């Protein structure tokens, strides 16, 4: 009985960890999508920023610096995308591990419940008086 109670508590803890892991994966996936959209927007801005031949030198210099900042931000965004991919993979592996652990605990609970039920039935049958012969 004590073992079953402990296993049920463990199952609840595993369920809580599973929920937290699912939330983490969802958050990472949302961050990944935002980063991907931002990177696309930065690339579009970079392509639409062009320098005319008739512009003044200070204007050309400002646009060049702006383009460098855009390229730098795109590079940072690509690194973040790689990092998020690694984190998502790690979180998915951890989720799989937690699911297996919870399934194992639930299976143990089922086995213990079945054994307890069999013991109760056996005790009930043994406590019955033997049938009378007429």
C-alpha positions as CSV (number, residue, x, y, z in Angstrom):
1,X,0.0,0.0,0.0
2,X,2.8,2.4,0.9
3,X,4.7,1.5,-2.2
4,X,1.6,2.2,-4.3
5,X,1.1,5.6,-2.7
6,X,4.7,6.5,-3.3
7,X,4.4,5.4,-7.0
8,X,1.2,7.5,-7.4
9,X,3.0,10.5,-6.0
10,X,5.9,9.8,-8.3
11,X,3.5,9.6,-11.2
12,X,2.1,13.0,-10.4
13,X,5.6,14.4,-10.3
14,X,6.4,12.9,-13.6
15,X,3.1,14.4,-15.0
16,X,4.1,17.8,-13.8
17,X,7.6,17.5,-15.3
18,X,6.0,16.4,-18.6
19,X,3.7,19.4,-18.6
20,X,6.7,21.8,-17.9
21,X,8.7,20.1,-20.7
22,X,5.8,20.5,-23.1
23,X,5.5,24.2,-22.2
24,X,9.3,24.6,-22.7
25,X,9.1,23.0,-26.1
26,X,6.2,25.2,-27.1
27,X,8.1,28.3,-25.9
28,X,11.2,27.3,-27.8
29,X,9.2,26.6,-30.9
30,X,7.5,30.1,-30.7
31,X,10.9,31.7,-30.3
32,X,12.3,29.8,-33.3
33,X,9.4,31.0,-35.5
34,X,9.7,34.6,-34.3
35,X,13.5,34.5,-35.0
36,X,12.9,33.0,-38.4
37,X,10.3,35.7,-39.3
38,X,12.7,38.5,-38.0
39,X,15.6,37.1,-40.1
40,X,13.4,37.1,-43.2
41,X,12.4,40.7,-42.6
42,X,16.0,41.7,-42.0
43,X,17.0,40.1,-45.3
44,X,14.1,41.8,-47.1
45,X,15.2,45.2,-45.7
46,X,18.8,44.5,-46.7
47,X,17.8,43.7,-50.2
48,X,15.6,46.8,-50.5
49,X,18.4,49.1,-49.2
50,X,20.3,50.3,-52.2
51,X,22.7,53.1,-52.9
52,X,22.1,55.5,-55.8
53,X,25.1,56.8,-57.8
54,X,24.0,60.3,-57.3
55,X,24.0,60.2,-53.5
56,X,26.4,62.3,-51.4
57,X,29.3,60.6,-49.6
58,X,28.0,61.0,-46.1
59,X,24.7,59.4,-47.2
60,X,26.5,56.5,-48.8
61,X,28.6,56.1,-45.6
62,X,25.4,56.0,-43.5
63,X,23.7,53.5,-45.7
64,X,26.8,51.3,-45.7
65,X,26.9,51.4,-42.0
66,X,23.2,50.5,-41.9
67,X,23.8,47.6,-44.2
68,X,26.7,46.4,-42.0
69,X,24.3,46.5,-39.0
70,X,21.7,44.5,-40.9
71,X,24.3,41.9,-41.9
72,X,25.4,41.7,-38.2
73,X,21.8,41.2,-37.0
74,X,21.2,38.5,-39.7
75,X,24.3,36.7,-38.5
76,X,23.2,36.9,-34.8
77,X,19.7,35.7,-35.9
78,X,21.3,32.7,-37.7
79,X,23.3,31.8,-34.6
80,X,20.2,32.1,-32.5
81,X,18.4,29.8,-34.9
82,X,21.1,27.2,-34.6
83,X,21.0,27.5,-30.8
84,X,17.2,27.1,-30.7
85,X,17.4,24.1,-32.9
86,X,19.8,22.4,-30.5
87,X,17.6,23.4,-27.5
88,X,14.5,22.1,-29.2
89,X,16.2,18.7,-29.9
90,X,17.4,18.5,-26.3
91,X,13.9,19.3,-25.0
92,X,12.3,16.7,-27.3
93,X,14.8,14.0,-26.1
94,X,14.1,14.9,-22.5
95,X,10.3,14.8,-23.2
96,X,10.7,11.3,-24.6
97,X,12.7,10.2,-21.6
98,X,10.1,11.6,-19.2
99,X,7.2,9.9,-21.1
100,X,9.0,6.5,-20.9
101,X,9.7,7.0,-17.1
102,X,6.0,8.0,-16.5
103,X,4.8,4.9,-18.5
104,X,7.0,2.7,-16.4
105,X,5.7,4.1,-13.2
106,X,2.1,3.8,-14.4
107,X,2.7,0.2,-15.4
108,X,4.1,-0.6,-11.9
109,X,1.0,1.0,-10.4
110,X,-1.2,-1.2,-12.5
111,X,0.7,-4.4,-11.5
112,X,0.6,-3.5,-7.8
113,X,-3.2,-2.7,-8.1
114,X,-3.7,-6.1,-9.8
115,X,-1.7,-7.9,-7.1
116,X,-3.7,-6.2,-4.3
117,X,-7.0,-7.1,-6.0
118,X,-5.9,-10.7,-6.4
119,X,-4.8,-10.9,-2.7
120,X,-8.2,-9.4,-1.6
121,X,-10.0,-12.0,-3.7
122,X,-7.9,-14.8,-2.4
123,X,-8.4,-13.7,1.2
124,X,-12.2,-13.5,0.6
125,X,-12.3,-17.0,-0.9
126,X,-10.2,-18.4,2.0
127,X,-12.4,-16.8,4.6
128,X,-15.6,-18.4,3.2
129,X,-16.7,-21.5,5.1
130,X,-16.4,-24.8,3.1
131,X,-19.6,-25.9,1.4
132,X,-21.8,-28.3,3.4
133,X,-22.5,-31.8,2.1
134,X,-26.1,-33.0,2.5
